[in-house]
Amino acid sequence: MAGLRSPLRLLAVGLALLAVVGCGPRLPSDAADAQLAAEVERRYAAFRRRLFPAVPDLSVADWLAAGGSEAFGRQPLLVDVRAPHEQAVSMLPGAISRQAFEQHRERYRDNLVVPYCTIGLRSGLYAQQLIAEGFAARNLAGSVLAWAHAGQSFESAGRSTRRVHVYGADWNLLPRGYEPVLDR
């Protein structure tokens, strides 16, 4: 990622261009959603700089372009590190929970482990831990918020959904078209 100015910004620009020419997912075009996407990017970058600068990340655009293949040199595995009540609302398609990963961690030793959370803080710290333990890992930059800003769906009980647990009110940076779920 070193050569890219901003993976999330490049994703937003690329998807917006696709929407303009009439193909690909449509990104919300209003200024409020663009500001929210920029805030997701800003917060993630600040966490990364301060807390886990050596952890490589993976943009949502790169994940989607690879299509879950071995384009990264290893079979990638999405791991949701959020709390079970957050996971119960929705998860990224094809992801497993941290609990499931931990129960069978040696089974995944040859995978590229890609943890995610709400914005990338908890998953960045977990990726750092996995790397220290000898796993190949990359943090999903911007995590579920970046996923939503890329116009992607989530899954709940095997069905597509736009409901997303956003950790707390301060983290409700979802674009329009998504339903935030907050702890009460």
BAFI-3210 file (N, C-alpha, C; in Angstrom, 3 decimals, decimal comma, padded with zeros to 6 digits):
// residues 184
n [1|2|3|4|5|6|7|8|9|10|11|12|13|14|15|16|17|18|19|20|21|22|23|24|25|26|27|28|29|30|31|32|33|34|35|36|37|38|39|40|41|42|43|44|45|46|47|48|49|50|51|52|53|54|55|56|57|58|59|60|61|62|63|64|65|66|67|68|69|70|71|72|73|74|75|76|77|78|79|80|81|82|83|84|85|86|87|88|89|90|91|92|93|94|95|96|97|98|99|100|101|102|103|104|105|106|107|108|109|110|111|112|113|114|115|116|117|118|119|120|121|122|123|124|125|126|127|128|129|130|131|132|133|134|135|136|137|138|139|140|141|142|143|144|145|146|147|148|149|150|151|152|153|154|155|156|157|158|159|160|161|162|163|164|165|166|167|168|169|170|171|172|173|174|175|176|177|178|179|180|181|182|183|184]
n.u [000,803|002,142|002,684|000,271|-001,758|-004,111|-005,906|-008,698|-009,752|-009,097|-010,691|-013,273|-013,280|-012,897|-015,194|-017,152|-016,653|-017,311|-020,050|-020,853|-020,453|-022,288|-022,006|-021,285|-021,420|-023,563|-022,471|-023,421|-024,107|-024,185|-022,880|-022,718|-022,351|-019,873|-018,305|-018,565|-017,260|-014,675|-014,133|-014,107|-011,835|-009,910|-009,984|-009,276|-006,678|-005,367|-005,475|-003,973|-001,439|-000,663|-000,966|-000,513|001,559|003,251|001,734|000,561|-002,004|-005,125|-007,041|-010,585|-011,225|-009,057|-009,514|-012,024|-011,352|-009,676|-011,402|-011,566|-009,659|-006,443|-004,820|-003,202|-001,094|-001,652|-004,484|-007,052|-008,633|-011,352|-011,776|-013,925|-013,562|-015,170|-017,440|-019,593|-022,361|-022,330|-021,586|-023,842|-025,704|-024,824|-022,399|-019,413|-019,704|-018,832|-017,089|-015,572|-016,072|-014,020|-013,921|-014,463|-012,207|-010,155|-010,692|-009,857|-007,325|-004,786|-005,500|-005,735|-003,243|-001,811|-003,226|-003,946|-004,704|-007,293|-008,315|-011,188|-013,150|-015,219|-014,064|-011,400|-009,627|-009,691|-009,279|-006,823|-005,079|-005,404|-004,447|-001,788|-001,029|-001,400|000,550|002,857|002,748|003,424|001,653|000,445|-000,900|-003,203|-004,679|-008,084|-008,579|-010,384|-012,499|-015,800|-017,104|-015,799|-016,428|-019,206|-019,214|-018,229|-020,407|-021,237|-022,967|-023,976|-024,107|-026,571|-027,605|-027,369|-028,545|-028,702|-028,117|-028,554|-028,191|-026,123|-023,975|-022,598|-020,869|-020,958|-022,632|-020,856|-019,512|-021,143|-020,860|-021,943|-022,929|-025,860|-028,623|-027,934|-028,641|-027,991|-027,056|-027,067|-025,650|-027,786]
n.v [-001,195|001,120|002,803|003,941|006,768|006,889|004,218|003,901|006,281|005,995|003,775|004,892|006,894|005,335|003,652|005,615|006,665|004,420|004,335|006,719|006,167|004,229|001,552|-001,044|-000,915|001,538|004,387|006,348|009,707|012,119|014,928|014,553|011,768|011,464|012,960|011,395|009,048|010,054|010,658|008,107|007,080|008,915|008,458|005,734|005,821|007,347|005,665|003,517|004,680|005,381|003,021|000,498|000,551|-001,116|-003,138|-004,625|-003,457|-004,117|-003,013|-002,559|-002,437|-003,842|-006,343|-006,995|-006,966|-009,164|-011,197|-013,229|-015,062|-016,716|-014,539|-013,135|-014,688|-016,559|-018,391|-016,252|-015,348|-014,053|-012,681|-011,944|-009,852|-008,596|-008,267|-011,007|-010,145|-008,061|-009,359|-010,930|-009,260|-008,718|-009,883|-009,793|-011,247|-014,667|-014,599|-015,695|-016,005|-014,584|-016,290|-018,806|-018,971|-019,030|-021,461|-023,299|-022,573|-023,534|-024,864|-022,853|-021,884|-021,658|-019,797|-016,433|-014,315|-012,101|-009,910|-008,047|-005,300|-002,786|-000,326|-000,845|-000,739|-002,633|-004,915|-004,357|-004,414|-007,093|-008,337|-007,553|-009,046|-011,648|-011,691|-011,510|-014,026|-015,582|-015,860|-015,106|-012,052|-009,402|-006,287|-005,362|-002,465|000,188|-001,489|-002,716|-000,316|000,809|-001,190|-000,850|001,742|001,097|000,130|-002,465|-005,497|-007,067|-010,070|-011,972|-014,647|-016,172|-014,574|-011,680|-008,392|-004,985|-004,091|-003,051|-003,444|-000,836|-000,372|001,978|005,164|007,223|006,016|005,688|005,951|005,246|005,117|006,471|004,280|002,136|000,446|001,434|-000,312|000,002|-000,374|-000,575]
n.w [000,000|000,154|-002,057|-002,649|-002,264|-000,774|-000,017|000,565|-000,467|-003,167|-003,756|-003,384|-005,375|-007,692|-007,674|-007,794|-010,333|-011,876|-011,338|-012,552|-015,266|-015,542|-014,736|-012,394|-008,731|-007,281|-005,748|-002,956|-003,740|-002,452|-000,605|002,144|002,553|001,326|003,059|005,357|004,525|004,198|006,846|008,013|006,770|007,771|010,568|010,699|009,605|011,553|013,832|012,840|012,352|014,986|016,590|015,317|013,230|011,737|010,775|007,904|005,709|004,018|001,442|000,958|-001,725|-002,901|-001,766|-002,891|-005,609|-005,774|-005,274|-003,319|-003,982|-004,364|-004,821|-003,177|-002,591|-000,740|000,446|001,298|004,421|005,983|009,172|011,699|014,306|016,090|018,905|019,927|020,006|018,200|015,857|015,572|014,420|011,780|009,361|007,299|004,062|003,901|006,046|009,152|012,693|015,308|017,448|016,261|014,639|016,584|017,836|015,953|015,082|014,111|011,831|010,033|009,534|007,112|005,710|004,548|006,949|007,471|009,506|010,710|012,000|013,370|012,389|012,103|014,228|016,493|014,978|013,783|015,962|016,629|014,289|014,490|016,735|015,699|013,669|015,210|016,270|014,165|012,032|008,734|008,130|007,419|008,001|007,522|006,032|007,324|007,697|008,518|008,059|005,823|004,034|003,790|002,680|000,240|-000,926|-000,465|000,503|003,582|005,621|007,338|009,121|006,777|004,858|002,751|003,957|005,029|007,493|010,124|012,822|014,568|016,692|018,424|018,983|018,214|016,206|014,114|011,104|008,746|005,299|003,601|003,161|004,641|007,693|010,875|013,843|017,235|020,532|023,296]
ca.u [000,000|003,000|002,636|-001,047|-001,995|-005,198|-006,680|-010,137|-010,104|-009,048|-011,889|-014,425|-013,188|-013,113|-016,591|-017,938|-016,499|-018,126|-021,443|-021,087|-020,558|-023,436|-021,761|-020,762|-022,326|-023,753|-022,117|-024,202|-023,387|-024,277|-021,689|-022,684|-021,739|-018,454|-017,675|-018,498|-016,198|-013,402|-013,932|-013,698|-010,437|-009,091|-009,890|-008,493|-005,271|-004,825|-005,254|-002,886|-000,174|-000,325|-001,042|-000,015|002,106|003,952|000,776|000,085|-003,455|-005,699|-008,222|-011,785|-011,108|-008,152|-010,211|-013,051|-010,692|-009,113|-012,509|-011,358|-008,713|-005,090|-004,071|-002,298|-000,073|-002,257|-005,946|-007,420|-009,700|-011,876|-012,075|-014,645|-013,084|-016,130|-018,111|-020,675|-023,618|-022,145|-021,609|-025,203|-026,446|-024,382|-020,959|-019,046|-019,930|-017,730|-016,241|-015,805|-015,861|-012,734|-014,080|-014,282|-010,797|-009,340|-010,926|-009,181|-006,319|-003,726|-006,074|-005,624|-001,844|-001,345|-004,078|-003,725|-005,787|-007,678|-009,292|-011,900|-014,049|-016,046|-013,286|-010,056|-008,804|-009,578|-008,708|-005,409|-004,368|-005,426|-003,511|-000,452|-000,818|-001,247|001,850|003,853|002,638|003,868|000,623|000,398|-002,133|-003,366|-005,882|-008,987|-008,585|-011,718|-013,353|-017,188|-017,510|-015,295|-017,220|-020,475|-018,965|-018,004|-021,715|-021,357|-023,947|-023,548|-024,923|-027,105|-028,333|-027,343|-029,278|-028,122|-028,718|-027,899|-028,104|-024,729|-023,671|-021,534|-020,139|-021,526|-023,129|-019,734|-018,979|-022,161|-020,371|-022,476|-023,596|-027,289|-028,948|-027,572|-029,313|-027,071|-027,530|-026,233|-025,940|-028,756]
ca.v [000,000|002,280|003,705|004,533|007,886|006,547|003,121|004,142|007,346|005,413|002,961|005,772|007,533|004,311|003,248|006,755|006,707|003,340|004,742|007,769|005,590|003,349|000,158|-001,208|-000,471|002,982|005,001|007,548|010,822|013,395|015,396|013,999|010,444|011,659|013,406|010,235|008,172|010,703|010,528|006,711|007,015|009,704|007,772|004,508|006,196|007,801|004,469|002,736|005,392|005,378|001,770|-000,690|001,028|-002,162|-004,131|-004,309|-003,507|-004,533|-002,188|-003,259|-002,534|-004,953|-007,588|-007,261|-007,258|-010,513|-012,148|-014,345|-016,011|-016,726|-013,431|-012,601|-015,701|-017,518|-018,293|-015,293|-015,716|-012,932|-013,022|-010,875|-009,798|-007,875|-009,057|-011,840|-009,422|-007,280|-010,347|-011,432|-008,340|-009,038|-010,075|-009,772|-012,554|-015,621|-014,428|-016,499|-015,234|-014,768|-017,469|-019,976|-018,984|-019,439|-022,885|-024,111|-021,667|-024,226|-025,205|-021,671|-021,426|-021,353|-018,759|-015,020|-013,965|-010,701|-009,536|-006,778|-004,911|-001,676|000,623|-001,372|-000,625|-003,925|-005,885|-004,027|-004,939|-008,550|-008,686|-007,381|-010,221|-012,820|-011,594|-011,859|-015,470|-016,262|-015,935|-014,066|-011,307|-008,013|-005,678|-004,808|-001,010|000,781|-002,601|-002,751|000,999|000,919|-002,147|-000,180|002,859|000,507|-000,291|-003,917|-006,045|-007,882|-011,275|-012,344|-015,916|-016,609|-013,652|-010,357|-007,354|-003,675|-003,769|-003,136|-002,972|000,164|-000,263|003,036|006,321|007,961|005,237|005,567|006,666|004,516|005,914|006,214|002,971|001,131|000,649|001,242|-000,939|000,474|-000,941|000,259]
ca.w [000,000|000,318|-003,184|-002,808|-001,349|000,123|-000,599|000,657|-001,402|-004,505|-003,893|-003,551|-006,692|-008,715|-007,695|-008,265|-011,791|-012,429|-011,236|-013,538|-016,600|-015,573|-014,397|-011,050|-007,673|-007,194|-004,475|-002,655|-004,353|-001,760|000,108|003,503|002,500|001,020|004,303|006,248|004,013|004,527|008,298|008,232|006,336|008,689|011,861|010,543|009,405|012,841|014,649|012,253|012,618|016,415|017,338|014,621|011,952|010,995|010,284|006,555|005,588|002,754|001,188|000,499|-003,192|-003,216|-001,397|-003,897|-006,888|-005,708|-005,299|-002,407|-004,568|-003,812|-005,421|-002,160|-002,336|000,188|000,481|002,342|005,351|006,756|010,563|012,385|015,692|016,918|019,940|019,384|019,779|016,974|014,779|015,425|013,555|010,420|009,141|005,892|003,450|003,920|007,228|010,344|013,917|015,988|018,276|015,389|014,242|017,726|018,104|014,937|014,518|013,366|010,528|009,175|009,576|005,760|005,114|004,834|007,863|007,285|010,520|010,569|013,085|012,890|011,585|011,904|015,430|017,164|014,043|013,605|017,127|016,519|013,212|015,063|017,582|014,835|012,999|016,232|016,474|012,956|010,990|007,703|008,399|006,984|008,562|006,517|006,251|007,414|008,100|008,040|007,555|004,453|003,253|003,501|001,761|-001,080|-001,433|-000,348|001,441|004,710|005,763|008,640|009,001|005,384|003,978|002,537|004,786|005,113|008,925|010,547|014,178|014,411|017,950|019,250|018,228|017,628|015,089|013,075|009,921|007,597|004,261|003,540|002,597|005,642|008,978|011,995|015,066|018,344|021,838|024,037]
c.u [000,849|002,877|001,289|-001,237|-003,064|-006,038|-008,180|-010,582|-010,090|-010,262|-013,095|-014,428|-013,485|-014,561|-017,493|-017,845|-017,316|-019,604|-021,781|-021,256|-021,617|-023,157|-021,197|-021,748|-022,413|-023,379|-023,063|-023,425|-023,441|-023,044|-021,581|-022,025|-020,247|-017,698|-017,538|-017,381|-014,826|-013,101|-013,529|-012,214|-009,511|-008,897|-009,050|-007,001|-004,626|-004,551|-004,040|-001,528|000,268|-000,148|-000,487|000,556|002,781|003,011|000,342|-001,436|-003,854|-006,949|-009,393|-011,711|-010,194|-008,793|-011,224|-012,438|-010,148|-010,208|-012,306|-010,374|-007,365|-004,214|-003,050|-001,190|-000,549|-003,771|-006,350|-008,614|-010,102|-012,241|-012,686|-014,250|-014,029|-016,762|-019,257|-021,988|-023,529|-022,225|-023,022|-026,054|-026,115|-022,874|-020,683|-019,263|-018,668|-016,837|-016,573|-015,546|-014,469|-012,780|-013,866|-012,829|-009,931|-009,504|-010,125|-008,024|-005,241|-004,207|-005,856|-004,202|-001,338|-002,177|-003,487|-004,921|-006,039|-008,748|-009,965|-012,771|-014,925|-015,263|-011,857|-009,152|-008,612|-008,931|-007,234|-004,565|-004,313|-004,474|-002,078|-000,087|-000,589|000,107|002,962|003,875|002,973|002,826|000,876|-000,935|-002,045|-004,662|-006,756|-009,184|-010,013|-012,806|-014,801|-017,648|-017,026|-016,070|-018,546|-020,280|-018,617|-019,301|-021,981|-022,396|-023,254|-024,433|-025,364|-027,959|-028,445|-028,074|-028,554|-028,866|-027,919|-027,873|-026,670|-024,601|-022,453|-020,820|-020,736|-021,911|-022,013|-019,154|-020,011|-021,777|-020,824|-023,053|-025,099|-027,532|-028,580|-028,272|-028,333|-027,771|-026,547|-026,596|-026,907|-028,309]
c.v [001,263|003,271|004,385|005,655|007,523|005,445|003,366|005,234|006,812|004,531|003,835|006,420|006,523|003,889|004,387|006,878|005,611|003,707|005,791|007,179|004,499|001,890|000,094|-000,705|001,039|003,458|006,159|008,774|012,103|013,687|014,800|012,623|010,539|012,110|012,251|009,290|008,752|010,584|009,101|006,577|007,737|008,981|006,506|004,839|006,634|006,614|003,697|003,374|005,236|003,988|000,533|-000,334|-000,061|-003,222|-003,744|-004,328|-003,894|-003,695|-003,071|-003,442|-003,694|-006,289|-007,960|-007,622|-008,682|-011,574|-013,366|-015,381|-015,958|-015,643|-012,844|-013,590|-016,789|-017,358|-017,341|-015,774|-014,480|-013,410|-011,801|-010,892|-009,011|-008,820|-009,866|-011,095|-008,512|-008,200|-010,855|-010,539|-008,632|-009,206|-009,913|-011,165|-013,427|-015,544|-015,472|-015,607|-015,495|-016,034|-018,743|-020,094|-019,528|-020,924|-023,786|-023,365|-022,375|-024,658|-024,060|-021,125|-021,018|-020,282|-017,371|-014,597|-012,460|-010,359|-008,214|-006,557|-003,777|-000,758|000,148|-001,285|-001,988|-004,959|-005,610|-004,560|-006,470|-009,025|-008,585|-008,595|-011,474|-012,838|-011,975|-013,364|-016,261|-016,438|-014,848|-013,348|-009,910|-007,511|-005,153|-003,322|-000,463|-000,217|-002,471|-001,394|001,215|-000,010|-001,507|000,971|002,366|-000,040|-001,782|-004,318|-006,843|-009,120|-011,447|-013,583|-016,356|-015,721|-012,317|-009,327|-006,064|-003,192|-004,006|-002,642|-002,058|000,504|000,779|004,224|007,102|007,264|005,013|006,459|005,958|005,470|005,630|004,888|001,824|001,480|000,393|000,561|-000,548|-000,295|000,002|000,462]
c.w [000,000|-000,826|-003,375|-001,806|-000,339|-000,500|-000,539|-000,307|-002,833|-004,765|-004,173|-004,934|-007,799|-008,809|-008,158|-009,783|-012,464|-012,400|-012,288|-014,932|-016,667|-015,291|-012,989|-010,009|-007,628|-005,805|-004,214|-003,118|-003,542|-000,920|001,504|003,515|002,183|002,262|005,287|005,817|004,346|006,019|008,665|007,907|007,321|010,026|011,759|010,427|010,721|013,759|014,150|012,564|014,066|017,012|016,637|013,242|011,122|010,423|008,872|006,516|004,179|002,551|000,766|-001,020|-003,588|-002,884|-002,477|-005,247|-006,917|-005,704|-004,414|-002,924|-003,857|-004,435|-004,454|-001,828|-001,396|000,089|001,612|003,173|006,138|008,152|011,245|013,850|016,604|017,939|019,324|019,143|018,550|015,761|014,521|014,525|012,097|010,409|007,652|005,309|003,473|005,136|008,292|011,560|014,468|016,837|017,458|014,939|015,379|018,043|017,171|014,305|013,716|011,983|009,526|009,085|008,189|005,052|005,339|005,679|007,747|008,321|010,186|011,802|012,554|011,961|011,340|013,121|016,097|016,248|013,772|014,748|017,085|015,417|013,708|015,927|016,731|014,139|013,976|016,504|015,212|011,866|009,947|007,906|007,814|007,574|007,428|006,831|006,233|007,758|007,628|007,520|006,122|003,523|002,844|002,517|000,357|-001,669|-001,322|000,697|002,532|004,747|007,199|008,429|007,543|004,404|003,887|003,387|004,669|006,563|009,375|011,983|014,068|015,713|018,888|018,392|017,557|016,400|014,004|011,901|008,652|006,561|004,285|002,828|003,524|006,944|010,120|013,171|016,154|019,610|022,558|025,445]
res [m|a|g|l|r|s|p|l|r|l|l|a|v|g|l|a|l|l|a|v|v|g|c|g|p|r|l|p|s|d|a|a|d|a|q|l|a|a|e|v|e|r|r|y|a|a|f|r|r|r|l|f|p|a|v|p|d|l|s|v|a|d|w|l|a|a|g|g|s|e|a|f|g|r|q|p|l|l|v|d|v|r|a|p|h|e|q|a|v|s|m|l|p|g|a|i|s|r|q|a|f|e|q|h|r|e|r|y|r|d|n|l|v|v|p|y|c|t|i|g|l|r|s|g|l|y|a|q|q|l|i|a|e|g|f|a|a|r|n|l|a|g|s|v|l|a|w|a|h|a|g|q|s|f|e|s|a|g|r|s|t|r|r|v|h|v|y|g|a|d|w|n|l|l|p|r|g|y|e|p|v|l|d|r]
***
